[in-house]
Each structure stands twice: as C-alpha cells, then as structure tokens.
Amino acid sequence: MKSIHHPTAEIIKPDPRLVRDTQRVAQAFGLEIAANDYIVSPDGQPHLLEVNHIPNVTRFPEIWNAYAQFVLQWLAVD
C-alpha cells in the first residue's frame, strides 16, 4: 500500500517483521496504540519513517470501529 488515502487503498496482510517492530517501538515509547510508517526498499529492507501516536483510523471502517471500541474501553477505566 503506498498511501491509505489513495482511492484504491485496501487492507493487506501485515508483514510480521513490521508488526513486531511497531510493537517494540510502541512499547519503548509507552504507547498503547501506534502506527508506524515504513518504506520497504526493493531488496525488502524496511526503513522506519515515523511513529504515529494518533494513527489515522478513518480510512477503513473496520479499523475505525476497533479504534472506537478501544477508546471507549480506555475511557471507562477508573
């Protein structure tokens, strides 16, 4: 996926390496939710561009719904 804002963007199966890296980065920054932006070079090497502590969740309804449920649960914590 080149951009989630492109009209043909779709949810794809995530690369397990990038998932693990994103989880490590989120943990290092103490973030419960994070989305990292990467460029993957032609040889398959990922390059981290940025860490988003408030990721864009509006493009895909499935992600928006999961995020909304997370926020509602987080707000309900005493």
mmJSON file of the N, C-alpha and C atoms, coordinates in Angstrom:
{"data_MODEL":{"atom_site":{
"group_PDB":["ATOM","ATOM","ATOM","ATOM","ATOM","ATOM","ATOM","ATOM","ATOM","ATOM","ATOM","ATOM","ATOM","ATOM","ATOM","ATOM","ATOM","ATOM","ATOM","ATOM","ATOM","ATOM","ATOM","ATOM","ATOM","ATOM","ATOM","ATOM","ATOM","ATOM","ATOM","ATOM","ATOM","ATOM","ATOM","ATOM","ATOM","ATOM","ATOM","ATOM","ATOM","ATOM","ATOM","ATOM","ATOM","ATOM","ATOM","ATOM","ATOM","ATOM","ATOM","ATOM","ATOM","ATOM","ATOM","ATOM","ATOM","ATOM","ATOM","ATOM","ATOM","ATOM","ATOM","ATOM","ATOM","ATOM","ATOM","ATOM","ATOM","ATOM","ATOM","ATOM","ATOM","ATOM","ATOM","ATOM","ATOM","ATOM","ATOM","ATOM","ATOM","ATOM","ATOM","ATOM","ATOM","ATOM","ATOM","ATOM","ATOM","ATOM","ATOM","ATOM","ATOM","ATOM","ATOM","ATOM","ATOM","ATOM","ATOM","ATOM","ATOM","ATOM","ATOM","ATOM","ATOM","ATOM","ATOM","ATOM","ATOM","ATOM","ATOM","ATOM","ATOM","ATOM","ATOM","ATOM","ATOM","ATOM","ATOM","ATOM","ATOM","ATOM","ATOM","ATOM","ATOM","ATOM","ATOM","ATOM","ATOM","ATOM","ATOM","ATOM","ATOM","ATOM","ATOM","ATOM","ATOM","ATOM","ATOM","ATOM","ATOM","ATOM","ATOM","ATOM","ATOM","ATOM","ATOM","ATOM","ATOM","ATOM","ATOM","ATOM","ATOM","ATOM","ATOM","ATOM","ATOM","ATOM","ATOM","ATOM","ATOM","ATOM","ATOM","ATOM","ATOM","ATOM","ATOM","ATOM","ATOM","ATOM","ATOM","ATOM","ATOM","ATOM","ATOM","ATOM","ATOM","ATOM","ATOM","ATOM","ATOM","ATOM","ATOM","ATOM","ATOM","ATOM","ATOM","ATOM","ATOM","ATOM","ATOM","ATOM","ATOM","ATOM","ATOM","ATOM","ATOM","ATOM","ATOM","ATOM","ATOM","ATOM","ATOM","ATOM","ATOM","ATOM","ATOM","ATOM","ATOM","ATOM","ATOM","ATOM","ATOM","ATOM","ATOM","ATOM","ATOM","ATOM","ATOM","ATOM","ATOM","ATOM","ATOM","ATOM","ATOM","ATOM","ATOM","ATOM","ATOM","ATOM","ATOM","ATOM","ATOM","ATOM"],
"id":[1,2,3,4,5,6,7,8,9,10,11,12,13,14,15,16,17,18,19,20,21,22,23,24,25,26,27,28,29,30,31,32,33,34,35,36,37,38,39,40,41,42,43,44,45,46,47,48,49,50,51,52,53,54,55,56,57,58,59,60,61,62,63,64,65,66,67,68,69,70,71,72,73,74,75,76,77,78,79,80,81,82,83,84,85,86,87,88,89,90,91,92,93,94,95,96,97,98,99,100,101,102,103,104,105,106,107,108,109,110,111,112,113,114,115,116,117,118,119,120,121,122,123,124,125,126,127,128,129,130,131,132,133,134,135,136,137,138,139,140,141,142,143,144,145,146,147,148,149,150,151,152,153,154,155,156,157,158,159,160,161,162,163,164,165,166,167,168,169,170,171,172,173,174,175,176,177,178,179,180,181,182,183,184,185,186,187,188,189,190,191,192,193,194,195,196,197,198,199,200,201,202,203,204,205,206,207,208,209,210,211,212,213,214,215,216,217,218,219,220,221,222,223,224,225,226,227,228,229,230,231,232,233,234],
"type_symbol":["N","C","C","N","C","C","N","C","C","N","C","C","N","C","C","N","C","C","N","C","C","N","C","C","N","C","C","N","C","C","N","C","C","N","C","C","N","C","C","N","C","C","N","C","C","N","C","C","N","C","C","N","C","C","N","C","C","N","C","C","N","C","C","N","C","C","N","C","C","N","C","C","N","C","C","N","C","C","N","C","C","N","C","C","N","C","C","N","C","C","N","C","C","N","C","C","N","C","C","N","C","C","N","C","C","N","C","C","N","C","C","N","C","C","N","C","C","N","C","C","N","C","C","N","C","C","N","C","C","N","C","C","N","C","C","N","C","C","N","C","C","N","C","C","N","C","C","N","C","C","N","C","C","N","C","C","N","C","C","N","C","C","N","C","C","N","C","C","N","C","C","N","C","C","N","C","C","N","C","C","N","C","C","N","C","C","N","C","C","N","C","C","N","C","C","N","C","C","N","C","C","N","C","C","N","C","C","N","C","C","N","C","C","N","C","C","N","C","C","N","C","C","N","C","C","N","C","C","N","C","C","N","C","C"],
"label_atom_id":["N","CA","C","N","CA","C","N","CA","C","N","CA","C","N","CA","C","N","CA","C","N","CA","C","N","CA","C","N","CA","C","N","CA","C","N","CA","C","N","CA","C","N","CA","C","N","CA","C","N","CA","C","N","CA","C","N","CA","C","N","CA","C","N","CA","C","N","CA","C","N","CA","C","N","CA","C","N","CA","C","N","CA","C","N","CA","C","N","CA","C","N","CA","C","N","CA","C","N","CA","C","N","CA","C","N","CA","C","N","CA","C","N","CA","C","N","CA","C","N","CA","C","N","CA","C","N","CA","C","N","CA","C","N","CA","C","N","CA","C","N","CA","C","N","CA","C","N","CA","C","N","CA","C","N","CA","C","N","CA","C","N","CA","C","N","CA","C","N","CA","C","N","CA","C","N","CA","C","N","CA","C","N","CA","C","N","CA","C","N","CA","C","N","CA","C","N","CA","C","N","CA","C","N","CA","C","N","CA","C","N","CA","C","N","CA","C","N","CA","C","N","CA","C","N","CA","C","N","CA","C","N","CA","C","N","CA","C","N","CA","C","N","CA","C","N","CA","C","N","CA","C","N","CA","C","N","CA","C","N","CA","C","N","CA","C","N","CA","C","N","CA","C"],
"label_alt_id":[null,null,null,null,null,null,null,null,null,null,null,null,null,null,null,null,null,null,null,null,null,null,null,null,null,null,null,null,null,null,null,null,null,null,null,null,null,null,null,null,null,null,null,null,null,null,null,null,null,null,null,null,null,null,null,null,null,null,null,null,null,null,null,null,null,null,null,null,null,null,null,null,null,null,null,null,null,null,null,null,null,null,null,null,null,null,null,null,null,null,null,null,null,null,null,null,null,null,null,null,null,null,null,null,null,null,null,null,null,null,null,null,null,null,null,null,null,null,null,null,null,null,null,null,null,null,null,null,null,null,null,null,null,null,null,null,null,null,null,null,null,null,null,null,null,null,null,null,null,null,null,null,null,null,null,null,null,null,null,null,null,null,null,null,null,null,null,null,null,null,null,null,null,null,null,null,null,null,null,null,null,null,null,null,null,null,null,null,null,null,null,null,null,null,null,null,null,null,null,null,null,null,null,null,null,null,null,null,null,null,null,null,null,null,null,null,null,null,null,null,null,null,null,null,null,null,null,null,null,null,null,null,null,null],
"label_comp_id":["MET","MET","MET","LYS","LYS","LYS","SER","SER","SER","ILE","ILE","ILE","HIS","HIS","HIS","HIS","HIS","HIS","PRO","PRO","PRO","THR","THR","THR","ALA","ALA","ALA","GLU","GLU","GLU","ILE","ILE","ILE","ILE","ILE","ILE","LYS","LYS","LYS","PRO","PRO","PRO","ASP","ASP","ASP","PRO","PRO","PRO","ARG","ARG","ARG","LEU","LEU","LEU","VAL","VAL","VAL","ARG","ARG","ARG","ASP","ASP","ASP","THR","THR","THR","GLN","GLN","GLN","ARG","ARG","ARG","VAL","VAL","VAL","ALA","ALA","ALA","GLN","GLN","GLN","ALA","ALA","ALA","PHE","PHE","PHE","GLY","GLY","GLY","LEU","LEU","LEU","GLU","GLU","GLU","ILE","ILE","ILE","ALA","ALA","ALA","ALA","ALA","ALA","ASN","ASN","ASN","ASP","ASP","ASP","TYR","TYR","TYR","ILE","ILE","ILE","VAL","VAL","VAL","SER","SER","SER","PRO","PRO","PRO","ASP","ASP","ASP","GLY","GLY","GLY","GLN","GLN","GLN","PRO","PRO","PRO","HIS","HIS","HIS","LEU","LEU","LEU","LEU","LEU","LEU","GLU","GLU","GLU","VAL","VAL","VAL","ASN","ASN","ASN","HIS","HIS","HIS","ILE","ILE","ILE","PRO","PRO","PRO","ASN","ASN","ASN","VAL","VAL","VAL","THR","THR","THR","ARG","ARG","ARG","PHE","PHE","PHE","PRO","PRO","PRO","GLU","GLU","GLU","ILE","ILE","ILE","TRP","TRP","TRP","ASN","ASN","ASN","ALA","ALA","ALA","TYR","TYR","TYR","ALA","ALA","ALA","GLN","GLN","GLN","PHE","PHE","PHE","VAL","VAL","VAL","LEU","LEU","LEU","GLN","GLN","GLN","TRP","TRP","TRP","LEU","LEU","LEU","ALA","ALA","ALA","VAL","VAL","VAL","ASP","ASP","ASP"],
"label_asym_id":["A","A","A","A","A","A","A","A","A","A","A","A","A","A","A","A","A","A","A","A","A","A","A","A","A","A","A","A","A","A","A","A","A","A","A","A","A","A","A","A","A","A","A","A","A","A","A","A","A","A","A","A","A","A","A","A","A","A","A","A","A","A","A","A","A","A","A","A","A","A","A","A","A","A","A","A","A","A","A","A","A","A","A","A","A","A","A","A","A","A","A","A","A","A","A","A","A","A","A","A","A","A","A","A","A","A","A","A","A","A","A","A","A","A","A","A","A","A","A","A","A","A","A","A","A","A","A","A","A","A","A","A","A","A","A","A","A","A","A","A","A","A","A","A","A","A","A","A","A","A","A","A","A","A","A","A","A","A","A","A","A","A","A","A","A","A","A","A","A","A","A","A","A","A","A","A","A","A","A","A","A","A","A","A","A","A","A","A","A","A","A","A","A","A","A","A","A","A","A","A","A","A","A","A","A","A","A","A","A","A","A","A","A","A","A","A","A","A","A","A","A","A","A","A","A","A","A","A","A","A","A","A","A","A"],
"label_entity_id":["1","1","1","1","1","1","1","1","1","1","1","1","1","1","1","1","1","1","1","1","1","1","1","1","1","1","1","1","1","1","1","1","1","1","1","1","1","1","1","1","1","1","1","1","1","1","1","1","1","1","1","1","1","1","1","1","1","1","1","1","1","1","1","1","1","1","1","1","1","1","1","1","1","1","1","1","1","1","1","1","1","1","1","1","1","1","1","1","1","1","1","1","1","1","1","1","1","1","1","1","1","1","1","1","1","1","1","1","1","1","1","1","1","1","1","1","1","1","1","1","1","1","1","1","1","1","1","1","1","1","1","1","1","1","1","1","1","1","1","1","1","1","1","1","1","1","1","1","1","1","1","1","1","1","1","1","1","1","1","1","1","1","1","1","1","1","1","1","1","1","1","1","1","1","1","1","1","1","1","1","1","1","1","1","1","1","1","1","1","1","1","1","1","1","1","1","1","1","1","1","1","1","1","1","1","1","1","1","1","1","1","1","1","1","1","1","1","1","1","1","1","1","1","1","1","1","1","1","1","1","1","1","1","1"],
"label_seq_id":[1,1,1,2,2,2,3,3,3,4,4,4,5,5,5,6,6,6,7,7,7,8,8,8,9,9,9,10,10,10,11,11,11,12,12,12,13,13,13,14,14,14,15,15,15,16,16,16,17,17,17,18,18,18,19,19,19,20,20,20,21,21,21,22,22,22,23,23,23,24,24,24,25,25,25,26,26,26,27,27,27,28,28,28,29,29,29,30,30,30,31,31,31,32,32,32,33,33,33,34,34,34,35,35,35,36,36,36,37,37,37,38,38,38,39,39,39,40,40,40,41,41,41,42,42,42,43,43,43,44,44,44,45,45,45,46,46,46,47,47,47,48,48,48,49,49,49,50,50,50,51,51,51,52,52,52,53,53,53,54,54,54,55,55,55,56,56,56,57,57,57,58,58,58,59,59,59,60,60,60,61,61,61,62,62,62,63,63,63,64,64,64,65,65,65,66,66,66,67,67,67,68,68,68,69,69,69,70,70,70,71,71,71,72,72,72,73,73,73,74,74,74,75,75,75,76,76,76,77,77,77,78,78,78],
"pdbx_PDB_ins_code":[null,null,null,null,null,null,null,null,null,null,null,null,null,null,null,null,null,null,null,null,null,null,null,null,null,null,null,null,null,null,null,null,null,null,null,null,null,null,null,null,null,null,null,null,null,null,null,null,null,null,null,null,null,null,null,null,null,null,null,null,null,null,null,null,null,null,null,null,null,null,null,null,null,null,null,null,null,null,null,null,null,null,null,null,null,null,null,null,null,null,null,null,null,null,null,null,null,null,null,null,null,null,null,null,null,null,null,null,null,null,null,null,null,null,null,null,null,null,null,null,null,null,null,null,null,null,null,null,null,null,null,null,null,null,null,null,null,null,null,null,null,null,null,null,null,null,null,null,null,null,null,null,null,null,null,null,null,null,null,null,null,null,null,null,null,null,null,null,null,null,null,null,null,null,null,null,null,null,null,null,null,null,null,null,null,null,null,null,null,null,null,null,null,null,null,null,null,null,null,null,null,null,null,null,null,null,null,null,null,null,null,null,null,null,null,null,null,null,null,null,null,null,null,null,null,null,null,null,null,null,null,null,null,null],
"Cartn_x":[0.863,0.0,0.912,0.695,1.519,0.963,-0.326,-0.955,-2.359,-2.725,-4.082,-5.105,-4.652,-5.571,-5.894,-5.197,-5.458,-6.791,-7.619,-8.943,-8.918,-7.822,-7.758,-7.098,-6.805,-6.157,-7.047,-6.413,-7.149,-6.316,-6.98,-6.275,-5.567,-4.283,-3.497,-2.961,-2.538,-1.95,-0.637,-0.481,0.728,1.962,3.084,4.371,4.692,4.881,5.144,6.349,7.366,8.533,8.133,7.266,6.855,5.915,5.098,4.222,5.074,6.062,6.937,7.683,8.192,8.923,8.013,6.803,5.845,5.506,5.329,5.04,6.206,7.431,8.613,8.719,8.487,8.556,7.47,6.255,5.156,5.488,6.017,6.376,7.48,8.465,9.566,9.08,8.055,7.505,6.347,5.968,4.86,3.509,3.347,2.103,1.24,-0.047,-0.965,-1.396,-1.425,-1.772,-0.704,-0.259,0.718,0.609,0.983,1.087,2.361,3.207,4.461,4.329,5.016,5.102,6.481,6.503,7.744,7.807,9.021,9.285,10.06,9.648,10.363,11.112,12.431,13.259,13.09,13.499,13.337,13.962,15.004,15.631,14.909,13.78,12.975,13.325,14.293,14.717,13.735,13.105,12.191,12.958,12.437,13.018,11.898,12.051,11.044,11.082,9.927,9.828,9.346,8.281,7.734,6.852,6.661,5.775,4.577,3.385,2.159,1.491,1.44,0.793,-0.724,-1.196,-2.634,-2.785,-2.833,-2.871,-4.18,-4.098,-5.293,-6.114,-7.286,-8.127,-9.428,-9.567,-10.844,-10.996,-9.927,-9.989,-10.75,-10.58,-11.193,-12.161,-13.434,-14.433,-14.058,-13.418,-13.047,-12.069,-11.118,-10.128,-10.775,-11.605,-12.295,-13.126,-13.872,-14.706,-13.865,-12.779,-11.899,-11.286,-10.878,-10.291,-11.33,-12.537,-13.599,-13.868,-13.905,-14.115,-12.965,-11.742,-10.578,-10.681,-11.005,-11.11,-12.22,-13.355,-14.455,-14.051,-13.357,-12.88,-11.854,-10.973,-9.945,-10.585,-11.616,-12.298,-13.049,-13.475,-14.236,-13.348,-12.034,-11.112,-11.089,-11.211,-11.191,-9.794],
"Cartn_y":[-1.161,0.0,1.227,2.116,3.31,4.431,4.536,5.568,5.116,5.256,4.867,5.842,6.981,7.988,7.784,6.887,6.614,5.874,6.207,5.587,4.067,3.507,2.053,1.357,2.104,1.508,0.435,-0.607,-1.689,-2.259,-2.937,-3.579,-4.808,-4.932,-6.076,-6.807,-8.036,-8.799,-8.117,-7.798,-7.088,-7.99,-7.382,-8.067,-8.318,-9.562,-9.851,-9.102,-8.847,-8.08,-6.662,-6.057,-4.686,-4.632,-5.657,-5.721,-5.791,-6.693,-6.815,-5.512,-4.894,-3.644,-2.553,-2.456,-1.458,-1.698,-2.952,-3.267,-2.871,-3.136,-2.754,-1.235,-0.525,0.938,1.492,0.982,1.446,1.207,0.035,-0.271,0.665,0.92,1.801,3.212,3.667,4.997,4.996,3.822,3.733,4.012,3.642,3.9,2.646,2.795,1.671,1.473,2.546,2.49,3.256,2.684,3.353,2.774,3.569,3.097,3.689,2.841,3.296,3.368,4.328,4.432,3.935,3.055,2.477,2.64,2.662,2.428,1.119,0.222,-1.039,-0.962,-1.058,-0.941,-2.176,-2.074,-3.204,-4.512,-4.405,-5.624,-6.162,-5.522,-5.997,-5.394,-4.501,-3.883,-2.773,-2.883,-1.822,-0.645,0.549,1.772,2.538,2.742,3.454,4.936,5.485,6.909,7.716,7.233,7.973,7.071,7.507,6.825,7.738,7.204,7.976,7.539,8.443,8.095,8.232,8.937,9.014,8.666,7.358,6.964,7.326,7.506,7.778,6.496,6.526,5.33,5.523,6.625,6.934,6.33,5.889,5.405,4.094,3.2,1.881,1.692,1.424,1.271,0.207,-0.877,-1.93,-1.415,-0.622,-0.071,1.0,1.842,2.881,2.264,1.211,0.57,-0.032,-0.697,-1.276,-0.175,0.919,2.038,2.668,2.852,3.439,2.567,1.26,0.357,0.452,0.54,0.685,1.963,3.061,4.345,4.298,3.727,3.631,2.794,1.698,0.88,1.642,2.369,3.137,4.221,4.88,5.928,5.368,4.12,3.503,3.042,3.024,2.586,3.626,3.145,4.076,4.512],
"Cartn_z":[0.0,0.0,0.0,-0.923,-0.985,-0.132,-0.043,0.774,1.122,2.384,2.765,2.216,1.717,1.203,-0.279,-0.93,-2.344,-2.463,-3.454,-3.566,-3.706,-4.193,-4.35,-3.162,-2.111,-0.937,-0.336,0.16,0.801,1.941,2.844,3.945,3.392,3.721,3.282,4.505,4.299,5.393,5.794,7.089,7.508,7.508,7.253,7.314,8.79,9.216,10.632,11.195,10.36,10.833,11.219,10.402,10.68,11.876,12.049,13.225,14.49,14.511,15.691,15.957,14.898,15.069,15.617,15.091,15.569,17.032,17.421,18.824,19.724,19.286,20.082,20.223,19.129,19.169,20.09,19.963,20.819,22.284,22.595,23.981,24.473,23.645,24.038,24.355,23.636,23.87,24.862,25.365,26.315,25.68,24.418,23.694,23.653,23.951,23.827,22.38,21.622,20.2,19.434,18.349,17.495,16.095,15.132,13.749,13.175,12.67,12.085,10.575,9.989,8.535,8.114,7.139,6.632,5.123,4.62,3.207,3.171,2.293,2.129,0.805,0.895,-0.306,-1.197,-2.448,-3.37,-2.87,-2.037,-1.511,-0.275,0.095,1.222,2.561,2.603,3.863,4.255,5.442,5.877,6.477,6.252,6.805,7.504,8.803,9.59,9.25,8.895,8.58,9.769,10.425,11.553,12.398,13.648,14.589,14.811,14.618,14.803,16.096,17.067,18.339,18.252,17.255,16.974,15.495,15.192,13.783,13.101,11.798,11.001,10.929,11.52,11.56,10.783,10.097,9.453,8.062,7.445,6.056,5.923,6.905,6.833,7.988,7.716,8.783,9.814,9.379,10.321,11.369,10.924,11.85,12.719,12.137,12.898,14.013,13.717,14.733,15.852,15.509,16.534,17.394,16.761,17.499,18.427,17.94,18.766,19.989,19.811,20.943,21.938,21.437,22.312,23.137,22.492,23.193,24.234,23.893,24.861,26.071,25.846,26.964,27.791,27.13,27.821,28.689,28.171,28.933,30.135,30.063,31.149,32.298,32.105,33.158,34.266,35.5,36.646,36.983],
"occupancy":[1.0,1.0,1.0,1.0,1.0,1.0,1.0,1.0,1.0,1.0,1.0,1.0,1.0,1.0,1.0,1.0,1.0,1.0,1.0,1.0,1.0,1.0,1.0,1.0,1.0,1.0,1.0,1.0,1.0,1.0,1.0,1.0,1.0,1.0,1.0,1.0,1.0,1.0,1.0,1.0,1.0,1.0,1.0,1.0,1.0,1.0,1.0,1.0,1.0,1.0,1.0,1.0,1.0,1.0,1.0,1.0,1.0,1.0,1.0,1.0,1.0,1.0,1.0,1.0,1.0,1.0,1.0,1.0,1.0,1.0,1.0,1.0,1.0,1.0,1.0,1.0,1.0,1.0,1.0,1.0,1.0,1.0,1.0,1.0,1.0,1.0,1.0,1.0,1.0,1.0,1.0,1.0,1.0,1.0,1.0,1.0,1.0,1.0,1.0,1.0,1.0,1.0,1.0,1.0,1.0,1.0,1.0,1.0,1.0,1.0,1.0,1.0,1.0,1.0,1.0,1.0,1.0,1.0,1.0,1.0,1.0,1.0,1.0,1.0,1.0,1.0,1.0,1.0,1.0,1.0,1.0,1.0,1.0,1.0,1.0,1.0,1.0,1.0,1.0,1.0,1.0,1.0,1.0,1.0,1.0,1.0,1.0,1.0,1.0,1.0,1.0,1.0,1.0,1.0,1.0,1.0,1.0,1.0,1.0,1.0,1.0,1.0,1.0,1.0,1.0,1.0,1.0,1.0,1.0,1.0,1.0,1.0,1.0,1.0,1.0,1.0,1.0,1.0,1.0,1.0,1.0,1.0,1.0,1.0,1.0,1.0,1.0,1.0,1.0,1.0,1.0,1.0,1.0,1.0,1.0,1.0,1.0,1.0,1.0,1.0,1.0,1.0,1.0,1.0,1.0,1.0,1.0,1.0,1.0,1.0,1.0,1.0,1.0,1.0,1.0,1.0,1.0,1.0,1.0,1.0,1.0,1.0,1.0,1.0,1.0,1.0,1.0,1.0,1.0,1.0,1.0,1.0,1.0,1.0],
"B_iso_or_equiv":[0.0,0.0,0.0,0.0,0.0,0.0,0.0,0.0,0.0,0.0,0.0,0.0,0.0,0.0,0.0,0.0,0.0,0.0,0.0,0.0,0.0,0.0,0.0,0.0,0.0,0.0,0.0,0.0,0.0,0.0,0.0,0.0,0.0,0.0,0.0,0.0,0.0,0.0,0.0,0.0,0.0,0.0,0.0,0.0,0.0,0.0,0.0,0.0,0.0,0.0,0.0,0.0,0.0,0.0,0.0,0.0,0.0,0.0,0.0,0.0,0.0,0.0,0.0,0.0,0.0,0.0,0.0,0.0,0.0,0.0,0.0,0.0,0.0,0.0,0.0,0.0,0.0,0.0,0.0,0.0,0.0,0.0,0.0,0.0,0.0,0.0,0.0,0.0,0.0,0.0,0.0,0.0,0.0,0.0,0.0,0.0,0.0,0.0,0.0,0.0,0.0,0.0,0.0,0.0,0.0,0.0,0.0,0.0,0.0,0.0,0.0,0.0,0.0,0.0,0.0,0.0,0.0,0.0,0.0,0.0,0.0,0.0,0.0,0.0,0.0,0.0,0.0,0.0,0.0,0.0,0.0,0.0,0.0,0.0,0.0,0.0,0.0,0.0,0.0,0.0,0.0,0.0,0.0,0.0,0.0,0.0,0.0,0.0,0.0,0.0,0.0,0.0,0.0,0.0,0.0,0.0,0.0,0.0,0.0,0.0,0.0,0.0,0.0,0.0,0.0,0.0,0.0,0.0,0.0,0.0,0.0,0.0,0.0,0.0,0.0,0.0,0.0,0.0,0.0,0.0,0.0,0.0,0.0,0.0,0.0,0.0,0.0,0.0,0.0,0.0,0.0,0.0,0.0,0.0,0.0,0.0,0.0,0.0,0.0,0.0,0.0,0.0,0.0,0.0,0.0,0.0,0.0,0.0,0.0,0.0,0.0,0.0,0.0,0.0,0.0,0.0,0.0,0.0,0.0,0.0,0.0,0.0,0.0,0.0,0.0,0.0,0.0,0.0,0.0,0.0,0.0,0.0,0.0,0.0],
"pdbx_formal_charge":[null,null,null,null,null,null,null,null,null,null,null,null,null,null,null,null,null,null,null,null,null,null,null,null,null,null,null,null,null,null,null,null,null,null,null,null,null,null,null,null,null,null,null,null,null,null,null,null,null,null,null,null,null,null,null,null,null,null,null,null,null,null,null,null,null,null,null,null,null,null,null,null,null,null,null,null,null,null,null,null,null,null,null,null,null,null,null,null,null,null,null,null,null,null,null,null,null,null,null,null,null,null,null,null,null,null,null,null,null,null,null,null,null,null,null,null,null,null,null,null,null,null,null,null,null,null,null,null,null,null,null,null,null,null,null,null,null,null,null,null,null,null,null,null,null,null,null,null,null,null,null,null,null,null,null,null,null,null,null,null,null,null,null,null,null,null,null,null,null,null,null,null,null,null,null,null,null,null,null,null,null,null,null,null,null,null,null,null,null,null,null,null,null,null,null,null,null,null,null,null,null,null,null,null,null,null,null,null,null,null,null,null,null,null,null,null,null,null,null,null,null,null,null,null,null,null,null,null,null,null,null,null,null,null],
"auth_seq_id":[1,1,1,2,2,2,3,3,3,4,4,4,5,5,5,6,6,6,7,7,7,8,8,8,9,9,9,10,10,10,11,11,11,12,12,12,13,13,13,14,14,14,15,15,15,16,16,16,17,17,17,18,18,18,19,19,19,20,20,20,21,21,21,22,22,22,23,23,23,24,24,24,25,25,25,26,26,26,27,27,27,28,28,28,29,29,29,30,30,30,31,31,31,32,32,32,33,33,33,34,34,34,35,35,35,36,36,36,37,37,37,38,38,38,39,39,39,40,40,40,41,41,41,42,42,42,43,43,43,44,44,44,45,45,45,46,46,46,47,47,47,48,48,48,49,49,49,50,50,50,51,51,51,52,52,52,53,53,53,54,54,54,55,55,55,56,56,56,57,57,57,58,58,58,59,59,59,60,60,60,61,61,61,62,62,62,63,63,63,64,64,64,65,65,65,66,66,66,67,67,67,68,68,68,69,69,69,70,70,70,71,71,71,72,72,72,73,73,73,74,74,74,75,75,75,76,76,76,77,77,77,78,78,78],
"auth_comp_id":["MET","MET","MET","LYS","LYS","LYS","SER","SER","SER","ILE","ILE","ILE","HIS","HIS","HIS","HIS","HIS","HIS","PRO","PRO","PRO","THR","THR","THR","ALA","ALA","ALA","GLU","GLU","GLU","ILE","ILE","ILE","ILE","ILE","ILE","LYS","LYS","LYS","PRO","PRO","PRO","ASP","ASP","ASP","PRO","PRO","PRO","ARG","ARG","ARG","LEU","LEU","LEU","VAL","VAL","VAL","ARG","ARG","ARG","ASP","ASP","ASP","THR","THR","THR","GLN","GLN","GLN","ARG","ARG","ARG","VAL","VAL","VAL","ALA","ALA","ALA","GLN","GLN","GLN","ALA","ALA","ALA","PHE","PHE","PHE","GLY","GLY","GLY","LEU","LEU","LEU","GLU","GLU","GLU","ILE","ILE","ILE","ALA","ALA","ALA","ALA","ALA","ALA","ASN","ASN","ASN","ASP","ASP","ASP","TYR","TYR","TYR","ILE","ILE","ILE","VAL","VAL","VAL","SER","SER","SER","PRO","PRO","PRO","ASP","ASP","ASP","GLY","GLY","GLY","GLN","GLN","GLN","PRO","PRO","PRO","HIS","HIS","HIS","LEU","LEU","LEU","LEU","LEU","LEU","GLU","GLU","GLU","VAL","VAL","VAL","ASN","ASN","ASN","HIS","HIS","HIS","ILE","ILE","ILE","PRO","PRO","PRO","ASN","ASN","ASN","VAL","VAL","VAL","THR","THR","THR","ARG","ARG","ARG","PHE","PHE","PHE","PRO","PRO","PRO","GLU","GLU","GLU","ILE","ILE","ILE","TRP","TRP","TRP","ASN","ASN","ASN","ALA","ALA","ALA","TYR","TYR","TYR","ALA","ALA","ALA","GLN","GLN","GLN","PHE","PHE","PHE","VAL","VAL","VAL","LEU","LEU","LEU","GLN","GLN","GLN","TRP","TRP","TRP","LEU","LEU","LEU","ALA","ALA","ALA","VAL","VAL","VAL","ASP","ASP","ASP"],
"auth_asym_id":["A","A","A","A","A","A","A","A","A","A","A","A","A","A","A","A","A","A","A","A","A","A","A","A","A","A","A","A","A","A","A","A","A","A","A","A","A","A","A","A","A","A","A","A","A","A","A","A","A","A","A","A","A","A","A","A","A","A","A","A","A","A","A","A","A","A","A","A","A","A","A","A","A","A","A","A","A","A","A","A","A","A","A","A","A","A","A","A","A","A","A","A","A","A","A","A","A","A","A","A","A","A","A","A","A","A","A","A","A","A","A","A","A","A","A","A","A","A","A","A","A","A","A","A","A","A","A","A","A","A","A","A","A","A","A","A","A","A","A","A","A","A","A","A","A","A","A","A","A","A","A","A","A","A","A","A","A","A","A","A","A","A","A","A","A","A","A","A","A","A","A","A","A","A","A","A","A","A","A","A","A","A","A","A","A","A","A","A","A","A","A","A","A","A","A","A","A","A","A","A","A","A","A","A","A","A","A","A","A","A","A","A","A","A","A","A","A","A","A","A","A","A","A","A","A","A","A","A","A","A","A","A","A","A"],
"auth_atom_id":["N","CA","C","N","CA","C","N","CA","C","N","CA","C","N","CA","C","N","CA","C","N","CA","C","N","CA","C","N","CA","C","N","CA","C","N","CA","C","N","CA","C","N","CA","C","N","CA","C","N","CA","C","N","CA","C","N","CA","C","N","CA","C","N","CA","C","N","CA","C","N","CA","C","N","CA","C","N","CA","C","N","CA","C","N","CA","C","N","CA","C","N","CA","C","N","CA","C","N","CA","C","N","CA","C","N","CA","C","N","CA","C","N","CA","C","N","CA","C","N","CA","C","N","CA","C","N","CA","C","N","CA","C","N","CA","C","N","CA","C","N","CA","C","N","CA","C","N","CA","C","N","CA","C","N","CA","C","N","CA","C","N","CA","C","N","CA","C","N","CA","C","N","CA","C","N","CA","C","N","CA","C","N","CA","C","N","CA","C","N","CA","C","N","CA","C","N","CA","C","N","CA","C","N","CA","C","N","CA","C","N","CA","C","N","CA","C","N","CA","C","N","CA","C","N","CA","C","N","CA","C","N","CA","C","N","CA","C","N","CA","C","N","CA","C","N","CA","C","N","CA","C","N","CA","C","N","CA","C","N","CA","C","N","CA","C","N","CA","C","N","CA","C"],
"pdbx_PDB_model_num":[1,1,1,1,1,1,1,1,1,1,1,1,1,1,1,1,1,1,1,1,1,1,1,1,1,1,1,1,1,1,1,1,1,1,1,1,1,1,1,1,1,1,1,1,1,1,1,1,1,1,1,1,1,1,1,1,1,1,1,1,1,1,1,1,1,1,1,1,1,1,1,1,1,1,1,1,1,1,1,1,1,1,1,1,1,1,1,1,1,1,1,1,1,1,1,1,1,1,1,1,1,1,1,1,1,1,1,1,1,1,1,1,1,1,1,1,1,1,1,1,1,1,1,1,1,1,1,1,1,1,1,1,1,1,1,1,1,1,1,1,1,1,1,1,1,1,1,1,1,1,1,1,1,1,1,1,1,1,1,1,1,1,1,1,1,1,1,1,1,1,1,1,1,1,1,1,1,1,1,1,1,1,1,1,1,1,1,1,1,1,1,1,1,1,1,1,1,1,1,1,1,1,1,1,1,1,1,1,1,1,1,1,1,1,1,1,1,1,1,1,1,1,1,1,1,1,1,1,1,1,1,1,1,1]
}}}
